């Protein structure tokens, strides 16, 4: 003679799974991806080299790449990771033009997992707001920087330390309330270390 399990006992695993699924769904839908914490805030940028994008020029001159030591030369800098295949990068691009013109910080770009041809085509179409454009063709350097996806933007002080990290496309609100205050903080750190 076999005993049947009560109906509630048979449904218990399904109910537990459904409860967990609802919890994670709510957490994912209400979370702000730009608030993903970075363990690199307040620390020096990772030691990395971003070679120049092949054959990328501005005004007939090659656009340089950069290395991490370039970020510790006494000036506030914004580093933007982008890719030609990234729809959100296209969305934020006009804001980068404005940021480069008005922030008083150097704007450097890192072209992520892309070809030189695609990067040149993208910048030719949308404009090049960057003082230097490095490439991270295999994505290895982005991992060292803690990059989760495209686009991501970092504010660096003149000592080469990360002051702020923004995940996702920039918006006018994010520039006003997050990026510009972070640049001001980065400039303050630069001024405090001036001779």
C-alpha positions in Angstrom: 0.0 0.0 0.0 1.5 3.4 -1.0 0.7 6.7 0.5 0.1 9.7 -1.6 1.9 12.9 -0.7 -0.5 15.7 0.2 -1.0 18.1 -2.7 0.8 20.9 -0.9 3.9 18.9 -0.5 3.9 18.1 -4.3 3.5 21.8 -5.1 6.1 23.1 -2.6 9.2 22.9 -4.9 7.2 24.7 -7.6 6.0 27.4 -5.2 9.5 28.0 -3.8 11.0 28.2 -7.4 8.2 30.7 -8.4 8.9 32.8 -5.4 12.6 33.0 -6.0 11.9 33.8 -9.7 9.6 36.7 -8.8 12.1 38.1 -6.3 14.9 38.2 -8.9 12.6 39.6 -11.6 11.6 42.5 -9.4 15.2 43.1 -8.4 16.3 43.2 -12.0 13.5 45.5 -13.2 13.9 48.0 -10.4 17.7 48.1 -10.1 19.7 51.0 -11.7 22.5 49.5 -13.8 24.5 52.7 -13.6 24.9 52.1 -9.8 26.9 48.9 -10.2 29.7 49.4 -7.6 33.3 49.4 -8.7 36.2 48.3 -6.4 38.5 50.5 -8.4 37.0 53.8 -7.1 39.8 55.8 -5.4 42.5 53.5 -6.8 44.9 54.0 -9.6 43.7 52.9 -13.1 44.9 49.4 -14.1 48.2 49.3 -15.8 47.1 49.0 -19.4 48.0 50.1 -22.9 45.5 51.0 -25.6 47.2 51.2 -29.0 46.0 53.7 -31.6 43.2 52.6 -33.9 44.9 51.8 -37.2 44.8 54.6 -39.8 42.6 56.9 -37.6 43.4 60.5 -38.4 42.1 63.9 -37.4 43.0 67.0 -39.5 45.4 64.8 -41.5 47.3 63.7 -38.4 47.2 60.3 -36.7 45.0 60.1 -33.6 47.1 58.6 -30.8 46.3 55.7 -28.4 47.2 56.0 -24.8 48.6 54.1 -21.8 47.6 54.2 -18.2 50.6 56.4 -17.3 49.1 59.1 -19.5 46.2 59.4 -17.1 48.5 60.5 -14.2 49.9 63.6 -15.7 48.1 66.2 -13.6 44.8 66.7 -15.5 41.3 65.4 -15.0 40.4 62.9 -17.7 37.2 61.1 -18.9 37.7 57.7 -20.4 34.8 56.3 -22.4 34.6 52.7 -23.5 32.5 52.3 -26.7 32.0 50.1 -29.8 30.7 50.6 -33.3 28.2 47.8 -32.8 26.8 49.4 -29.6 23.4 51.1 -30.2 23.6 52.9 -26.8 27.0 54.3 -27.8 25.3 56.0 -30.8 22.7 57.3 -28.4 25.2 59.0 -26.1 27.7 60.2 -28.8 26.2 63.7 -29.2 26.6 64.2 -25.4 30.2 63.2 -25.6 30.8 66.0 -28.2 29.3 68.5 -25.8 31.2 67.0 -22.8 34.5 67.3 -24.6 33.8 70.9 -25.5 32.6 72.1 -22.1 34.0 69.9 -19.3 37.6 71.2 -19.2 38.7 67.5 -18.9 40.4 65.5 -21.6 38.1 62.9 -23.2 39.8 59.7 -24.3 38.0 56.8 -26.0 38.6 53.1 -25.9 37.2 51.1 -28.9 36.1 47.8 -27.5 36.2 44.4 -29.4 36.0 46.1 -32.8 37.9 46.3 -36.0 39.9 49.4 -37.1 37.7 49.7 -40.2 34.5 49.7 -38.1 35.9 52.2 -35.6 37.0 54.6 -38.3 33.6 54.3 -40.0 31.8 55.0 -36.8 33.9 58.1 -35.9 33.7 59.3 -39.5 29.9 59.1 -39.3 29.3 60.5 -35.8 32.4 62.6 -35.3 35.4 62.2 -33.1 35.1 63.9 -29.7 38.2 62.1 -28.3 41.7 63.6 -27.9 43.0 60.0 -28.1 41.4 56.7 -29.2 42.9 53.4 -28.1 41.7 50.0 -29.1 41.0 47.0 -26.9 40.4 44.4 -29.7 40.2 41.3 -27.5 38.6 43.0 -24.5 41.3 42.0 -22.1 42.0 45.6 -20.8 38.3 46.2 -20.3 38.2 43.3 -17.9 41.1 44.8 -15.9 39.0 48.1 -15.7 36.0 46.2 -14.5 33.9 47.0 -17.6 30.6 45.1 -17.8 29.3 46.2 -21.1 29.1 49.1 -23.6 29.2 52.0 -23.0 31.0 52.8 -19.8 32.6 56.0 -18.7 35.2 56.7 -16.1 36.4 60.0 -14.5 40.1 60.0 -13.6 41.9 62.6 -11.5 45.4 63.9 -12.3 47.0 61.3 -10.1 45.6 58.6 -12.3 42.9 57.5 -9.8 39.4 56.5 -10.7 37.0 59.0 -9.2 33.7 57.8 -10.7 32.4 55.0 -13.0 29.2 55.3 -15.0 27.6 52.2 -16.5 25.4 52.5 -19.5 24.8 55.5 -21.9 25.2 59.0 -20.6 22.2 61.2 -20.4 22.0 64.9 -19.9 20.9 64.3 -16.3 23.8 61.9 -15.6 26.3 64.4 -17.0 24.8 67.2 -14.9 24.4 65.2 -11.6 27.2 62.6 -11.8 29.9 63.3 -14.4 30.4 67.0 -14.0 30.6 66.8 -10.2 33.0 63.9 -10.5 35.1 66.0 -13.0 35.0 68.9 -10.4 36.2 66.5 -7.7 39.0 65.2 -10.1 40.1 68.8 -10.8 40.1 69.5 -7.0 42.4 66.6 -6.5 44.7 67.9 -9.3 44.7 71.4 -7.8 45.5 70.0 -4.3 48.6 68.4 -5.7 49.8 71.4 -7.7 53.2 72.9 -6.6 
